[in-house]
Amino acid sequence: MLDVVEKALNGTPMSENDYQLRRFAPKVQEKVREYKIKYDPNLPVPSDDSLADDLFEAGIELLLDVGAYCIDTGRIISYTENEIKEALRNAPAKVHFGEGKDRKALVPRKPEDKTLPWCLLGAGGGAVSSDSVFLTLMEGYAEIPEANAITTPALTRVGGMRIRPASPLELLGAMRSAALGREACNRAGRQGIPFMNTLSTAESDIALAAAMMPKFGLRPSDGFMIASMDPMKIDFARLNKVTLALSLGAPIGMDFAPLMGGYSGGPEGTAVCTVASHMMGLLTLQTSYLIPFPLHLRYVSNSSREMLWIISAMGQAISRNTHLLSLNLNYTAAGPCTPMVLRETTASVMAAVASGLSIEMGGTATNKYEDRMTPVEPRIAGEVAHAVAGMKRSEANEVAKKLLSKYESKLNAPPLGKTLHECWDAEKRRPSKEYARVVVAFKKEMDGLGIKLRPEG
């Protein structure tokens, strides 16, 4: 950490705007041209190993050329080729999470690997309006058989007051989230299951520090996920979180969302940026695992044709050339109780797993609406992830095209579906009759595509 801070204090000075527009954006396009990286809309899940390897080399060169940017100092954190290679060589190839019978190891995968992917299932940081909604969701997540870990929701209110960043309300919300989350998992008999996204309520460094007090239930074995900003930017608040997690010996994850249509440009540049961000996380945040979730600037999801290509191409670049522990986080455009949300989930999960990644699920209805998520979507994600392990990329490509034909035209105006209370029975801990019918019909459709999911009922 001292080395990182020294670089942040003494690196090349540059304004944030110049870094983004005059350094980062032009270099991304230079790498795309240099390596002749080309997106093919007919191959949402490509099988071209040379494309993956070229993407990997382009990602390394991008990091070498642009570095990371520290907002607080206005300086570039630069790395050498030897530093990158050393970080890749020394990156952990296995990390244990959880306690007791829920303690398991996250391991790397390769394209078309039969190894079951790690399933980090839940809300993906989605907002919830009350303690009761938080408990209902967390208990439902803990009951998913495929769940290796939980990604928690974010409380938006404490005592009826909306949480403000870095305020006492955020500290109280983060502490309450930790206690409520552990209570819900205890109810479900999953006392040791880890919360690998730390706590979505704890956005600020001081709130995370408060929630990490042992009496609230967070453990070093949960792992602590810390976000970077697009494009490849960090600040001292995030480095404070890293310093705290390192002091506890806890594994650190970095989540990052390169925006297609933003500074990275189109699908090719976004894939290069996503690859480079993996190495940036290793070096700057000293991560043990990484959670990419590239997003479409217009749709704020990653189930479109271009996004499936980005997920697949960057996943193959990482999984073929490294042993990094990478989990793709999927965002859907549609909301719960719709066939579209399940089709979107299946497409992005399948693309990731066939390309050698594990998964995090996930943001439904673009993760912008309170209480618009249920335990059904992550359950389907886990079932799909296990069902498609070992699937050939060419087969995944054909299935992806069939799925896209069912929802692609709706991405501009997706159905928002229903809220948790409208399509989930909290008392019986199961979906409403309406949502159950949607799931049954969906599983029959998937069976016709060769994806065998767990029978309902």
SELOMI-915858 format. One record per residue (C-alpha): residue in one letter; x, y, z; residue number from 1. Coordinates in Angstrom, 2 decimals. Layout:
N
- A / X / Y / Z / NUM
...
***
This chain:
457
- M / 0.00 / 0.00 / 0.00 / 1
- L / 2.89 / 2.38 / 0.68 / 2
- D / 4.12 / 1.81 / -2.89 / 3
- V / 0.67 / 2.59 / -4.29 / 4
- V / 0.33 / 5.75 / -2.21 / 5
- E / 3.82 / 6.90 / -3.21 / 6
- K / 2.87 / 6.54 / -6.87 / 7
- A / -0.39 / 8.41 / -6.23 / 8
- L / 1.51 / 11.27 / -4.59 / 9
- N / 4.46 / 11.49 / -6.99 / 10
- G / 3.12 / 10.29 / -10.34 / 11
- T / 2.74 / 12.40 / -13.47 / 12
- P / 0.34 / 15.32 / -12.75 / 13
- M / -2.66 / 15.58 / -15.05 / 14
- S / -6.20 / 16.90 / -14.86 / 15
- E / -8.98 / 14.34 / -14.67 / 16
- N / -10.45 / 15.60 / -17.91 / 17
- D / -7.13 / 15.30 / -19.74 / 18
- Y / -6.62 / 11.78 / -18.40 / 19
- Q / -10.05 / 10.67 / -19.62 / 20
- L / -10.20 / 12.45 / -22.98 / 21
- R / -6.60 / 12.99 / -24.07 / 22
- R / -4.84 / 10.00 / -22.58 / 23
- F / -7.24 / 7.13 / -21.90 / 24
- A / -9.78 / 7.34 / -24.75 / 25
- P / -7.24 / 7.75 / -27.61 / 26
- K / -5.03 / 4.95 / -26.27 / 27
- V / -7.97 / 2.53 / -26.12 / 28
- Q / -8.74 / 3.10 / -29.79 / 29
- E / -5.05 / 2.84 / -30.65 / 30
- K / -4.93 / -0.65 / -29.11 / 31
- V / -8.09 / -1.70 / -30.94 / 32
- R / -6.53 / -0.69 / -34.27 / 33
- E / -3.10 / -2.09 / -33.48 / 34
- Y / -4.43 / -5.54 / -32.59 / 35
- K / -7.22 / -5.49 / -35.23 / 36
- I / -9.87 / -6.34 / -32.66 / 37
- K / -13.25 / -6.63 / -34.35 / 38
- Y / -16.73 / -7.20 / -32.94 / 39
- D / -18.90 / -9.63 / -34.94 / 40
- P / -22.66 / -9.28 / -34.19 / 41
- N / -23.21 / -12.83 / -35.48 / 42
- L / -20.95 / -14.15 / -32.71 / 43
- P / -22.25 / -12.87 / -29.37 / 44
- V / -20.23 / -15.73 / -27.84 / 45
- P / -17.05 / -15.97 / -29.98 / 46
- S / -14.80 / -19.02 / -30.05 / 47
- D / -11.68 / -17.34 / -31.46 / 48
- D / -8.72 / -18.04 / -29.18 / 49
- S / -6.49 / -15.62 / -31.11 / 50
- L / -9.02 / -12.83 / -30.49 / 51
- A / -8.90 / -13.58 / -26.75 / 52
- D / -5.10 / -13.58 / -26.70 / 53
- D / -4.90 / -10.33 / -28.67 / 54
- L / -7.35 / -8.73 / -26.26 / 55
- F / -5.19 / -9.79 / -23.35 / 56
- E / -2.05 / -8.26 / -24.84 / 57
- A / -3.94 / -5.08 / -25.75 / 58
- G / -5.20 / -4.82 / -22.15 / 59
- I / -1.70 / -5.09 / -20.70 / 60
- E / -0.39 / -2.45 / -23.09 / 61
- L / -3.28 / -0.14 / -22.26 / 62
- L / -2.46 / -0.28 / -18.55 / 63
- L / 1.23 / 0.32 / -19.31 / 64
- D / 0.37 / 3.36 / -21.43 / 65
- V / -2.28 / 5.05 / -19.28 / 66
- G / -1.90 / 3.71 / -15.71 / 67
- A / -4.57 / 4.37 / -13.12 / 68
- Y / -5.69 / 7.84 / -12.07 / 69
- C / -5.94 / 9.12 / -8.48 / 70
- I / -8.64 / 11.76 / -8.23 / 71
- D / -7.45 / 13.16 / -4.89 / 72
- T / -3.92 / 13.95 / -6.07 / 73
- G / -4.55 / 14.52 / -9.77 / 74
- R / -1.71 / 12.16 / -10.61 / 75
- I / -1.22 / 9.00 / -12.64 / 76
- I / -0.31 / 5.75 / -10.90 / 77
- S / 2.00 / 4.07 / -13.41 / 78
- Y / 3.18 / 0.47 / -13.55 / 79
- T / 5.96 / -1.29 / -15.41 / 80
- E / 5.68 / -4.47 / -17.44 / 81
- N / 7.67 / -6.35 / -14.80 / 82
- E / 5.28 / -5.18 / -12.09 / 83
- I / 2.29 / -6.38 / -14.09 / 84
- K / 3.87 / -9.77 / -14.80 / 85
- E / 4.86 / -10.20 / -11.17 / 86
- A / 1.35 / -9.33 / -10.00 / 87
- L / -0.17 / -11.85 / -12.41 / 88
- R / 2.31 / -14.52 / -11.34 / 89
- N / 1.67 / -13.94 / -7.62 / 90
- A / -2.12 / -13.54 / -7.84 / 91
- P / -3.91 / -16.17 / -5.73 / 92
- A / -5.14 / -19.21 / -7.65 / 93
- K / -7.51 / -20.21 / -4.85 / 94
- V / -9.26 / -18.22 / -2.12 / 95
- H / -11.43 / -19.65 / 0.66 / 96
- F / -14.55 / -17.81 / 1.77 / 97
- G / -17.09 / -18.51 / 4.49 / 98
- E / -17.12 / -20.42 / 7.76 / 99
- G / -17.91 / -24.00 / 8.85 / 100
- K / -19.84 / -26.13 / 6.37 / 101
- D / -20.28 / -23.08 / 4.11 / 102
- R / -16.53 / -22.54 / 3.73 / 103
- K / -15.49 / -23.23 / 0.14 / 104
- A / -12.74 / -22.32 / -2.32 / 105
- L / -13.10 / -20.02 / -5.30 / 106
- V / -10.90 / -21.39 / -8.09 / 107
- P / -10.13 / -20.22 / -11.65 / 108
- R / -11.82 / -21.67 / -14.72 / 109
- K / -11.04 / -21.98 / -18.42 / 110
- P / -13.30 / -21.62 / -21.46 / 111
- E / -15.70 / -24.58 / -21.79 / 112
- D / -14.55 / -25.78 / -18.34 / 113
- K / -16.70 / -28.40 / -16.61 / 114
- T / -15.65 / -27.03 / -13.22 / 115
- L / -18.77 / -25.59 / -11.59 / 116
- P / -18.57 / -21.80 / -11.48 / 117
- W / -18.61 / -19.95 / -8.19 / 118
- C / -22.07 / -18.44 / -7.69 / 119
- L / -22.22 / -15.13 / -5.81 / 120
- L / -25.98 / -14.66 / -5.78 / 121
- G / -28.30 / -11.93 / -4.55 / 122
- A / -29.14 / -8.30 / -5.09 / 123
- G / -25.94 / -6.96 / -6.61 / 124
- G / -26.30 / -3.85 / -4.47 / 125
- G / -29.93 / -3.18 / -5.41 / 126
- A / -31.78 / -0.72 / -3.20 / 127
- V / -34.35 / -1.83 / -0.62 / 128
- S / -36.72 / 0.37 / 1.35 / 129
- S / -36.87 / -1.33 / 4.75 / 130
- D / -35.38 / -3.83 / 7.18 / 131
- S / -38.17 / -6.31 / 6.42 / 132
- V / -37.44 / -6.30 / 2.68 / 133
- F / -33.72 / -6.73 / 3.41 / 134
- L / -34.41 / -9.74 / 5.66 / 135
- T / -36.83 / -11.34 / 3.20 / 136
- L / -34.36 / -11.12 / 0.34 / 137
- M / -31.33 / -12.28 / 2.32 / 138
- E / -33.18 / -15.30 / 3.70 / 139
- G / -34.31 / -16.18 / 0.19 / 140
- Y / -30.78 / -15.86 / -1.17 / 141
- A / -29.35 / -18.06 / 1.58 / 142
- E / -31.80 / -20.83 / 0.68 / 143
- I / -30.55 / -21.11 / -2.92 / 144
- P / -28.66 / -24.44 / -3.13 / 145
- E / -26.19 / -23.15 / -5.74 / 146
- A / -25.26 / -20.06 / -3.70 / 147
- N / -21.61 / -20.11 / -2.61 / 148
- A / -21.86 / -16.55 / -1.34 / 149
- I / -24.37 / -13.70 / -1.09 / 150
- T / -24.32 / -10.26 / -2.66 / 151
- T / -26.32 / -8.02 / -0.34 / 152
- P / -28.93 / -5.34 / -1.01 / 153
- A / -28.45 / -1.71 / 0.05 / 154
- L / -30.66 / -0.17 / 2.71 / 155
- T / -31.86 / 3.30 / 1.71 / 156
- R / -33.46 / 4.31 / 5.01 / 157
- V / -32.77 / 4.16 / 8.72 / 158
- G / -35.48 / 5.14 / 11.17 / 159
- G / -37.58 / 6.39 / 8.27 / 160
- M / -34.84 / 8.80 / 7.15 / 161
- R / -33.14 / 8.46 / 3.77 / 162
- I / -29.45 / 7.62 / 4.15 / 163
- R / -26.96 / 10.35 / 3.21 / 164
- P / -23.40 / 9.42 / 2.21 / 165
- A / -20.73 / 9.54 / 4.93 / 166
- S / -23.30 / 10.62 / 7.51 / 167
- P / -24.24 / 8.94 / 10.82 / 168
- L / -27.21 / 7.51 / 8.92 / 169
- E / -24.88 / 5.63 / 6.56 / 170
- L / -22.89 / 4.25 / 9.49 / 171
- L / -26.07 / 3.11 / 11.20 / 172
- G / -27.37 / 1.61 / 7.95 / 173
- A / -24.14 / -0.30 / 7.32 / 174
- M / -24.03 / -1.67 / 10.86 / 175
- R / -27.69 / -2.67 / 10.64 / 176
- S / -27.13 / -4.36 / 7.26 / 177
- A / -24.38 / -6.55 / 8.70 / 178
- A / -26.51 / -7.60 / 11.68 / 179
- L / -29.67 / -8.20 / 9.63 / 180
- G / -27.80 / -10.13 / 6.96 / 181
- R / -26.27 / -12.51 / 9.47 / 182
- E / -29.65 / -12.95 / 11.19 / 183
- A / -31.29 / -13.89 / 7.88 / 184
- C / -28.60 / -16.45 / 7.09 / 185
- N / -28.92 / -17.93 / 10.57 / 186
- R / -32.66 / -18.39 / 9.95 / 187
- A / -31.91 / -20.25 / 6.73 / 188
- G / -29.31 / -22.52 / 8.34 / 189
- R / -26.45 / -20.97 / 6.35 / 190
- Q / -24.62 / -19.42 / 9.31 / 191
- G / -21.25 / -19.46 / 7.58 / 192
- I / -22.15 / -18.27 / 4.08 / 193
- P / -20.00 / -15.26 / 3.09 / 194
- F / -21.16 / -11.78 / 1.99 / 195
- M / -18.61 / -11.33 / -0.78 / 196
- N / -19.72 / -7.84 / -1.81 / 197
- T / -19.11 / -6.70 / 1.77 / 198
- L / -22.14 / -4.45 / 2.30 / 199
- S / -23.82 / -2.42 / -0.41 / 200
- T / -25.04 / 0.05 / 2.22 / 201
- A / -21.45 / 0.95 / 3.17 / 202
- E / -20.38 / 3.21 / 0.32 / 203
- S / -18.00 / 5.40 / 2.32 / 204
- D / -14.81 / 4.21 / 3.98 / 205
- I / -15.94 / 5.21 / 7.47 / 206
- A / -19.23 / 3.31 / 7.10 / 207
- L / -17.38 / 0.15 / 6.09 / 208
- A / -15.04 / 0.55 / 9.07 / 209
- A / -18.06 / 0.84 / 11.38 / 210
- A / -19.75 / -2.26 / 9.95 / 211
- M / -16.56 / -4.30 / 10.30 / 212
- M / -16.80 / -4.24 / 14.08 / 213
- P / -17.06 / -7.97 / 15.00 / 214
- K / -20.28 / -7.64 / 16.99 / 215
- F / -22.25 / -6.79 / 13.84 / 216
- G / -21.36 / -10.05 / 12.12 / 217
- L / -18.92 / -9.25 / 9.31 / 218
- R / -15.91 / -11.54 / 9.14 / 219
- P / -12.59 / -11.46 / 7.27 / 220
- S / -13.78 / -14.63 / 5.50 / 221
- D / -16.60 / -12.66 / 3.87 / 222
- G / -14.25 / -10.86 / 1.51 / 223
- F / -14.45 / -7.11 / 0.93 / 224
- M / -15.42 / -5.76 / -2.46 / 225
- I / -14.28 / -2.25 / -3.38 / 226
- A / -15.33 / -0.39 / -6.51 / 227
- S / -13.17 / 1.49 / -8.95 / 228
- M / -14.50 / 4.27 / -11.17 / 229
- D / -14.64 / 4.35 / -14.95 / 230
- P / -12.17 / 4.73 / -16.56 / 231
- M / -9.62 / 3.11 / -14.21 / 232
- K / -9.85 / 5.79 / -11.52 / 233
- I / -9.54 / 5.53 / -7.76 / 234
- D / -9.51 / 7.87 / -4.75 / 235
- F / -8.21 / 7.86 / -1.21 / 236
- A / -11.56 / 6.71 / 0.22 / 237
- R / -11.24 / 3.48 / -1.75 / 238
- L / -7.59 / 3.08 / -0.78 / 239
- N / -8.64 / 3.60 / 2.85 / 240
- K / -10.98 / 0.60 / 2.47 / 241
- V / -8.14 / -1.44 / 0.99 / 242
- T / -5.83 / -0.52 / 3.87 / 243
- L / -8.45 / -1.53 / 6.41 / 244
- A / -9.21 / -4.87 / 4.73 / 245
- L / -5.51 / -5.68 / 4.37 / 246
- S / -5.01 / -5.06 / 8.09 / 247
- L / -7.56 / -7.82 / 8.79 / 248
- G / -6.02 / -10.25 / 6.31 / 249
- A / -9.27 / -10.27 / 4.36 / 250
- P / -9.46 / -11.02 / 0.62 / 251
- I / -10.26 / -7.93 / -1.43 / 252
- G / -12.38 / -7.86 / -4.55 / 253
- M / -12.71 / -5.03 / -7.05 / 254
- D / -15.89 / -4.42 / -9.02 / 255
- F / -15.70 / -2.19 / -12.09 / 256
- A / -18.08 / -1.18 / -14.85 / 257
- P / -16.54 / 0.06 / -18.10 / 258
- L / -19.32 / 1.78 / -20.05 / 259
- M / -19.79 / 0.85 / -23.69 / 260
- G / -20.48 / 4.19 / -25.33 / 261
- G / -18.38 / 6.04 / -22.76 / 262
- Y / -14.63 / 6.67 / -22.65 / 263
- S / -13.88 / 3.14 / -23.91 / 264
- G / -15.90 / 3.64 / -27.09 / 265
- G / -17.59 / 0.65 / -28.73 / 266
- P / -17.57 / -3.06 / -27.84 / 267
- E / -13.95 / -3.59 / -28.90 / 268
- G / -12.57 / -0.77 / -26.75 / 269
- T / -14.78 / -1.71 / -23.81 / 270
- A / -13.44 / -5.27 / -23.92 / 271
- V / -9.84 / -3.97 / -23.92 / 272
- C / -10.60 / -1.67 / -20.98 / 273
- T / -12.24 / -4.50 / -19.02 / 274
- V / -9.16 / -6.68 / -19.46 / 275
- A / -6.82 / -3.83 / -18.43 / 276
- S / -8.95 / -3.13 / -15.35 / 277
- H / -8.29 / -6.65 / -14.07 / 278
- M / -4.57 / -5.91 / -13.87 / 279
- M / -5.23 / -2.44 / -12.48 / 280
- G / -7.18 / -4.05 / -9.62 / 281
- L / -4.36 / -6.46 / -8.84 / 282
- L / -1.80 / -3.68 / -8.63 / 283
- T / -3.74 / -0.74 / -7.20 / 284
- L / -6.31 / -2.37 / -4.92 / 285
- Q / -4.31 / -5.58 / -4.34 / 286
- T / -7.30 / -7.72 / -5.17 / 287
- S / -7.75 / -11.46 / -4.71 / 288
- Y / -10.86 / -11.60 / -6.90 / 289
- L / -12.38 / -9.34 / -9.54 / 290
- I / -15.95 / -8.56 / -10.54 / 291
- P / -16.30 / -6.94 / -13.97 / 292
- F / -19.72 / -5.72 / -15.05 / 293
- P / -19.38 / -3.81 / -18.32 / 294
- L / -22.59 / -1.89 / -19.02 / 295
- H / -24.31 / -0.47 / -22.07 / 296
- L / -24.50 / 3.30 / -21.64 / 297
- R / -28.05 / 3.51 / -23.01 / 298
- Y / -29.60 / 0.34 / -21.57 / 299
- V / -27.62 / 0.27 / -18.27 / 300
- S / -27.56 / -3.52 / -18.58 / 301
- N / -25.25 / -6.11 / -20.11 / 302
- S / -27.55 / -8.53 / -21.90 / 303
- S / -27.55 / -6.90 / -25.34 / 304
- R / -25.73 / -8.53 / -28.27 / 305
- E / -22.69 / -6.25 / -27.95 / 306
- M / -22.48 / -6.77 / -24.19 / 307
- L / -22.61 / -10.57 / -24.49 / 308
- W / -19.66 / -10.30 / -26.89 / 309
- I / -17.75 / -8.11 / -24.44 / 310
- I / -18.41 / -10.51 / -21.55 / 311
- S / -17.35 / -13.50 / -23.64 / 312
- A / -14.29 / -11.95 / -25.29 / 313
- M / -12.84 / -10.37 / -22.15 / 314
- G / -13.69 / -13.50 / -20.12 / 315
- Q / -11.77 / -15.70 / -22.54 / 316
- A / -8.87 / -13.24 / -22.59 / 317
- I / -8.55 / -13.44 / -18.80 / 318
- S / -9.31 / -17.14 / -18.34 / 319
- R / -7.01 / -18.32 / -21.15 / 320
- N / -4.01 / -16.21 / -20.14 / 321
- T / -4.18 / -15.97 / -16.33 / 322
- H / -5.37 / -17.79 / -13.23 / 323
- L / -7.25 / -14.73 / -11.99 / 324
- L / -10.47 / -15.27 / -10.06 / 325
- S / -12.99 / -13.31 / -12.10 / 326
- L / -16.79 / -13.26 / -11.71 / 327
- N / -19.01 / -11.49 / -14.22 / 328
- L / -21.89 / -9.50 / -12.68 / 329
- N / -24.97 / -9.35 / -14.89 / 330
- Y / -27.47 / -6.50 / -15.05 / 331
- T / -30.83 / -6.99 / -16.74 / 332
- A / -33.04 / -4.37 / -18.36 / 333
- A / -36.30 / -6.11 / -17.42 / 334
- G / -37.69 / -6.56 / -13.93 / 335
- P / -39.07 / -9.50 / -11.91 / 336
- C / -42.07 / -11.61 / -12.93 / 337
- T / -41.29 / -11.29 / -16.64 / 338
- P / -39.93 / -13.91 / -19.07 / 339
- M / -37.47 / -11.29 / -20.33 / 340
- V / -35.57 / -10.98 / -17.05 / 341
- L / -34.98 / -14.73 / -16.97 / 342
- R / -33.91 / -14.84 / -20.62 / 343
- E / -31.49 / -11.93 / -20.13 / 344
- T / -30.07 / -13.60 / -17.04 / 345
- T / -29.60 / -16.88 / -18.88 / 346
- A / -27.85 / -15.24 / -21.83 / 347
- S / -25.28 / -13.30 / -19.79 / 348
- V / -24.66 / -16.12 / -17.29 / 349
- M / -24.18 / -18.63 / -20.12 / 350
- A / -21.80 / -16.31 / -21.99 / 351
- A / -19.70 / -15.83 / -18.86 / 352
- V / -19.58 / -19.48 / -17.79 / 353
- A / -18.81 / -20.82 / -21.28 / 354
- S / -15.96 / -18.27 / -21.49 / 355
- G / -14.28 / -19.39 / -18.27 / 356
- L / -15.72 / -16.98 / -15.70 / 357
- S / -17.72 / -17.47 / -12.54 / 358
- I / -20.76 / -15.29 / -11.84 / 359
- E / -22.34 / -12.69 / -9.63 / 360
- M / -26.09 / -12.10 / -9.94 / 361
- G / -27.21 / -9.43 / -10.05 / 362
- G / -28.90 / -6.22 / -10.89 / 363
- T / -32.49 / -6.54 / -12.14 / 364
- A / -34.38 / -3.72 / -13.86 / 365
- T / -30.99 / -1.94 / -14.21 / 366
- N / -30.73 / -1.85 / -10.40 / 367
- K / -32.32 / 1.62 / -10.33 / 368
- Y / -35.57 / 0.89 / -8.48 / 369
- E / -36.23 / 0.09 / -4.84 / 370
- D / -37.53 / -3.39 / -3.98 / 371
- R / -37.64 / -4.49 / -7.64 / 372
- M / -35.87 / -7.81 / -7.13 / 373
- T / -36.70 / -11.24 / -5.71 / 374
- P / -34.82 / -14.45 / -4.84 / 375
- V / -36.10 / -15.99 / -8.10 / 376
- E / -33.67 / -14.23 / -10.47 / 377
- P / -30.48 / -15.26 / -8.61 / 378
- R / -31.87 / -18.77 / -8.16 / 379
- I / -32.32 / -19.09 / -11.92 / 380
- A / -28.82 / -17.65 / -12.45 / 381
- G / -27.33 / -20.32 / -10.18 / 382
- E / -29.25 / -23.11 / -11.87 / 383
- V / -28.21 / -21.92 / -15.32 / 384
- A / -24.56 / -21.51 / -14.25 / 385
- H / -24.42 / -25.13 / -13.09 / 386
- A / -26.38 / -26.44 / -16.08 / 387
- V / -24.11 / -24.86 / -18.71 / 388
- A / -20.74 / -25.72 / -17.11 / 389
- G / -18.79 / -27.50 / -19.85 / 390
- M / -20.91 / -26.08 / -22.68 / 391
- K / -19.02 / -25.43 / -25.90 / 392
- R / -18.71 / -21.78 / -26.87 / 393
- S / -20.18 / -22.52 / -30.29 / 394
- E / -23.26 / -24.05 / -28.66 / 395
- A / -23.56 / -21.12 / -26.27 / 396
- N / -23.42 / -18.78 / -29.26 / 397
- E / -26.38 / -20.50 / -30.95 / 398
- V / -28.44 / -20.47 / -27.75 / 399
- A / -27.55 / -16.81 / -27.15 / 400
- K / -28.84 / -15.84 / -30.61 / 401
- K / -32.13 / -17.64 / -29.95 / 402
- L / -32.51 / -15.89 / -26.61 / 403
- L / -31.66 / -12.51 / -28.12 / 404
- S / -34.40 / -12.98 / -30.72 / 405
- K / -36.91 / -13.10 / -27.85 / 406
- Y / -35.86 / -9.93 / -26.00 / 407
- E / -33.42 / -7.84 / -28.07 / 408
- S / -36.15 / -5.64 / -29.56 / 409
- K / -37.45 / -4.79 / -26.08 / 410
- L / -34.24 / -3.39 / -24.60 / 411
- N / -35.21 / 0.20 / -25.42 / 412
- A / -38.45 / -0.12 / -23.43 / 413
- P / -38.15 / -3.18 / -21.18 / 414
- P / -40.97 / -4.35 / -18.89 / 415
- L / -40.22 / -3.34 / -15.31 / 416
- G / -42.21 / -6.23 / -13.94 / 417
- K / -43.26 / -6.20 / -10.30 / 418
- T / -41.84 / -5.44 / -6.88 / 419
- L / -40.87 / -8.03 / -4.28 / 420
- H / -44.18 / -7.72 / -2.41 / 421
- E / -46.15 / -8.11 / -5.62 / 422
- C / -44.59 / -11.38 / -6.77 / 423
- W / -43.00 / -13.06 / -3.72 / 424
- D / -44.70 / -14.62 / -0.68 / 425
- A / -42.47 / -13.61 / 2.23 / 426
- E / -44.24 / -15.87 / 4.71 / 427
- K / -44.02 / -19.03 / 2.57 / 428
- R / -40.71 / -17.96 / 1.04 / 429
- R / -41.71 / -18.70 / -2.53 / 430
- P / -42.81 / -16.82 / -5.67 / 431
- S / -46.40 / -15.84 / -6.29 / 432
- K / -48.56 / -18.13 / -8.42 / 433
- E / -48.12 / -15.74 / -11.33 / 434
- Y / -44.33 / -15.72 / -11.10 / 435
- A / -44.29 / -19.49 / -10.57 / 436
- R / -46.13 / -19.92 / -13.88 / 437
- V / -43.58 / -17.66 / -15.58 / 438
- V / -40.74 / -19.80 / -14.20 / 439
- V / -42.35 / -23.09 / -15.24 / 440
- A / -42.89 / -21.83 / -18.80 / 441
- F / -39.33 / -20.48 / -18.90 / 442
- K / -37.82 / -23.79 / -17.78 / 443
- K / -39.78 / -25.61 / -20.45 / 444
- E / -38.39 / -23.15 / -23.02 / 445
- M / -34.84 / -23.72 / -21.75 / 446
- D / -35.29 / -27.47 / -21.92 / 447
- G / -36.06 / -27.04 / -25.60 / 448
- L / -32.75 / -25.19 / -25.98 / 449
- G / -30.81 / -27.97 / -24.27 / 450
- I / -30.41 / -26.27 / -20.86 / 451
- K / -31.72 / -28.66 / -18.20 / 452
- L / -32.76 / -26.76 / -15.07 / 453
- R / -34.08 / -28.09 / -11.77 / 454
- P / -37.78 / -29.12 / -11.96 / 455
- E / -40.19 / -26.84 / -10.12 / 456
- G / -42.33 / -27.97 / -7.21 / 457
***
